[in-house]
Amino acid sequence: MKIKRFYFYIGGYPGSSHAIEYKDNVFAYSSALDDNYELEDFELTVDNPDLSAEAIKAHTDAFSSKLIIEPSEILKFKKYLERYCKNWKRKYSIGPICDGTYWECEIWIDNFRLKSEGHEAYPGNFHLFTKKLSLLTGGKVFQ
């Protein structure tokens, strides 16, 4: 399996931003919160009732980290993408607006390539995609 590109970003104003990128054979995750962040407004993408507010905050505060992801897990994620995300449109948008959430995705593994982006609009299975991405990364947040 050859990873040629693996990049996903979601964020906007107002709100937090989260990204993952594969570069130089390493997965790097970054996260940043805006000043108006309220913990009670945060919806964790990985269902885990044992996480305290402090643990959630630790997962989402501004930071960057390197991730170790097993090749077998990447292969499972690739199979999910091939089956459920291959028909994503190149661009999703609700029209000309300034604020809001922007996202972009470019994943190229072996011969499979997914390139899509959006502004306040998403493919129908986008929430499940971000949940699968969160599971792949050990619970990192992508919302």
C-alpha positions in Angstrom: 0.0 0.0 0.0 1.4 3.4 -1.0 0.0 6.6 0.5 0.6 9.4 -2.0 -1.5 12.0 -0.2 -3.6 12.0 2.9 -5.0 15.4 4.0 -8.2 16.4 5.7 -9.1 19.8 7.2 -12.2 21.1 8.8 -12.7 24.5 10.4 -14.1 27.9 10.1 -15.2 31.1 11.7 -16.4 31.0 14.3 -15.2 27.7 15.6 -12.3 25.3 16.0 -10.2 23.7 13.2 -8.8 20.2 12.9 -6.5 18.7 10.3 -4.6 15.5 9.6 -1.8 15.2 7.0 0.5 12.5 5.9 3.9 14.0 5.1 7.4 12.5 5.2 6.0 9.1 6.1 4.3 10.5 9.3 0.7 11.3 10.1 0.4 14.7 11.8 -2.8 15.9 13.5 -3.4 19.5 14.5 -6.2 21.2 16.3 -7.0 24.7 17.4 -9.9 26.3 19.2 -11.3 29.8 18.8 -11.7 32.1 21.8 -15.5 31.6 21.9 -15.2 27.8 22.5 -17.7 26.4 25.0 -17.2 22.9 26.2 -20.9 22.2 26.5 -21.3 23.0 22.8 -18.8 20.4 21.9 -20.1 17.1 20.5 -17.6 14.3 20.7 -17.4 12.3 17.5 -16.3 9.1 19.2 -19.0 7.8 21.6 -17.3 7.3 24.9 -19.3 8.2 28.0 -16.2 7.7 30.2 -14.4 10.8 28.9 -14.5 13.7 31.3 -14.7 17.4 30.3 -11.0 17.7 31.0 -10.2 14.7 28.7 -12.3 16.2 25.9 -10.6 19.5 26.3 -7.2 17.8 26.2 -8.3 16.1 22.9 -9.3 19.4 21.4 -7.1 22.2 22.7 -4.7 23.8 20.2 -1.9 21.4 19.6 -0.1 19.3 17.0 0.9 15.7 17.4 2.3 12.8 15.4 0.2 9.7 15.1 1.1 6.1 14.5 -1.5 4.4 12.5 -1.2 0.7 11.7 -1.2 -0.1 7.9 -4.0 -2.6 8.5 -6.2 0.2 9.9 -5.4 2.5 6.9 -6.3 -0.4 4.6 -9.7 -0.8 6.3 -10.3 3.0 6.1 -9.3 2.9 2.3 -11.9 0.1 1.8 -14.5 2.2 3.5 -13.7 5.2 1.3 -13.8 3.1 -1.9 -17.2 1.7 -1.0 -18.9 4.8 0.5 -17.1 7.9 -0.6 -16.1 7.3 -4.2 -19.0 9.3 -5.6 -18.5 12.5 -3.6 -18.7 15.6 -5.7 -15.6 17.7 -6.2 -17.3 20.7 -4.5 -20.2 21.3 -2.0 -21.5 24.8 -1.3 -24.7 26.5 -0.2 -23.7 29.7 -2.0 -21.7 32.9 -1.4 -21.3 33.3 2.4 -18.3 34.5 4.3 -18.4 32.7 7.7 -19.1 29.1 8.4 -17.4 25.8 8.2 -15.0 24.9 5.4 -13.6 21.5 4.8 -11.3 19.8 2.3 -10.2 16.3 1.7 -7.6 14.8 -0.5 -6.8 11.2 0.0 -4.8 9.2 -2.5 -3.9 5.6 -1.6 -2.6 3.3 -4.3 -5.0 3.8 -7.2 -7.9 5.3 -5.2 -8.2 9.0 -5.1 -10.7 11.2 -3.3 -10.6 14.9 -3.7 -13.5 17.0 -2.4 -14.2 20.2 -0.5 -17.1 22.1 0.9 -18.4 25.3 2.5 -21.4 24.8 4.8 -22.4 21.8 2.7 -21.5 18.2 2.9 -22.0 14.8 1.2 -24.8 12.7 2.8 -22.4 10.4 4.7 -20.0 13.2 5.9 -20.8 12.7 9.6 -20.0 8.9 9.3 -16.8 9.8 7.4 -15.6 12.1 10.2 -16.5 9.4 12.8 -14.5 6.8 10.9 -11.6 9.2 10.6 -11.8 9.8 14.3 -11.7 6.1 15.0 -8.7 5.7 12.6 -6.8 8.4 14.6 -7.5 7.0 18.0 -10.3 9.5 18.9 -9.0 12.7 17.4 -11.7 15.3 16.7 -12.9 16.3 13.2 -15.9 18.5 13.5 
